[in-house]
Amino acid sequence: MDVNRLRMRRATVIVVALGVLVLAATGVFDRLLLGVFISAGLALGWINAQVTWMSIVRITDAETPSKQKLALSSAARLLILTGLSILVAFFTRPYGVGIFFGLAVFQLILVLHTALPEVKGLRQQP
């Protein structure tokens, strides 16, 4: 099994568990809608990571991989994700801002899940 896929699977489990915990915690404080938007941000982050992965694999597996295609793909994806998030946050104020928090938490989870094992591996090398 591919190590990167395994890391993504673990990150998915963590994100789902965190989403359930966020919904439970915000429900206790009578702010369930905030929890829904935080969970939506987590889900959008996960979708973005999956689409990014597929895009990178598709572009690098091509006969002539292009940095320009990769850059355009990333820019388009980020533009769509940012625009959607801003619209949601604007039209569902004040709780809609939770979507940004969910996106940020997902990125933190993904970075920690991919970078920390690499740092540990580098430290163990003589």
Secondary structure, DSSP 8 states (H G I E B T S, - for coil): --HHHHHHHHHHHHHHHHHHHHHHHHHHTT-HHHHHHHHHHHHHHHHHHHHHHHHHHHHHTSSS--HHHHHHHHHHHHHHHHHHHHHHHHHTTTGGGHHHHHHHHHHHHHHHHHHHHHHHHHHH--
